[in-house]
């Protein structure tokens, strides 16, 4: 389907090569908002280079910048707890923030700096160090950054690293991937959360991990297998993902933390925020990237369960995976990614509803606090910080692409202004320790360069994406949609710029999600005049909602719960 003011994007947009995917772009000068977008693009460019240049001056080649003291921290591993004189002799730093900046440099058109960075990494970066690292963080930040940059470096349309690039970044990625594999040597196939890059899993290593930690590895490790021809990486990640899915409850819900050796849950309460968020994201995006139907079936079941048991109006609370009963009524800043994910499945109304609530919270505090207690309408007493997170900017970008509503440009402008007002310091951009006082913390996270600035830039200038199909990893690293990576393209679609459902073998009473089409396309697919309001919505058989039995009732568009026929003969949510 084509993007327009009224219709949302859907999965097929990322599967088919469509020149209209990210059109219209900033190059269309007839738009009254074009001047605003050009101005804001340059504001974001200034933000990025202020953060990047201060990192290169004061912290490179170490992991991240401490902007208040103009120093560094090696935050990715336990090396961050050591003083400089105690670092291993061969340790030159992982240059984490440089790796995280690579695709941002390309998107902003700085090919020269990208080539310089690739050359330095090729000559200096090593993973043969005695360092205990977090598998999930290292995977999404370092492995994902290297793979994405390798693809950009070898893309002939970018004309980068001419003649001097010999797959060095891919070689580094493969070396890192091999060092990940010992983490998966558990009775369950679920990986340890921590691993030593030089010695593997150390003695008495913790067996506790999170759902995100073992269920959000498939994009990077799958891409590594496709690029190298070595199936071990994708197989390990896929085995862990399937094991994790097998541990779901009868409600298709998962917990937050588990034991990798016993396969038992530790924390049964979960939501769409910390510890679980990227699990849902990677089910959906793995289907887009690799075309395996298993991913879509898992995502569909998981998504419907979230809408049934977590959603309360525009908010999403946490619930017990065993009963579906609410446990914690709280907003977390990581939840702000969810509207962006909903755009990918065409649930624009639901995405917009939640996004606007996050924007209201941003306006209330100037930034989004890490945790806000919805039932008490107050900040969490200890988690009042804002570490420059990108999730609201990310969802704003996706919703603007889906609707072209200029209101999202205004939201992006507000985010930029807040970041410049509250977090910009002479030495970079600092995290906010307390959103009530705007007291700052001496830390510029690498994801500010990898995601926050990138999504804001793409909101105002999407020219990098025109005529190209990418998905973004949970760390904002672009991976191309390649037909050669697909096991099979979904049969539901035909390869044109428009999406049509194959109606001859489809039953009439099916949701847009089960048919794998955008909700906005349902009127073209045989539903008559009844509008389809969400990805899970199935209209009642009759427009007046009269019925003789439950089989004539559909699925509620908001809660995704099946409707039933009352004794009076009307469809509704009569059974709780």
Secondary structure, DSSP 8 states (H G I E B T S, - for coil): ----SS----HHHHHS--TTTT-S-TT-TTSTTHHHHHHHHHHHHHHHHHHHHHHHHHTTTSSEEETTTTEEE-TTBGGGGS-GGGS-TT-----HHHHHHHHHHHHTT-HHHHHHHHHHHHHH----S--EEEHHHHIIIIIHHHHHHHHHHT-TTTT-STTT--SHHHHHHHHHHHHHGGGG-SSSS---SEEETTTBS-TT---EEEHHHHHS-HHHHHHHHHHHS-THHHHHHHHHHHHHHHT--TTS---SEEETTT--EEE-EE-SSTTTHHHHHHHHHHHHHH--HHHHHHHHHHHHHHHHHTEETTEE--EETTT--B---EEEGGGGGHHHHHHHTT-HHHHHHHHHHHHHHHHHHSS--SEEETTTTEE-SS---B----HHHHHHHHHHHHH--THHHHHHHHHHHHHHHHTEETTEE-EEEETTTTEEES-B-THIIIIIHHHHHHHH--GGGTT--EEE-TT--EEE--GGG-S---TT--SSSS----GGG--SS--HHHHTS-GGGGGGTT-TT----STT-B--SSTT-B-SSGGG--B-TTT--B-EE-TTSBEE----
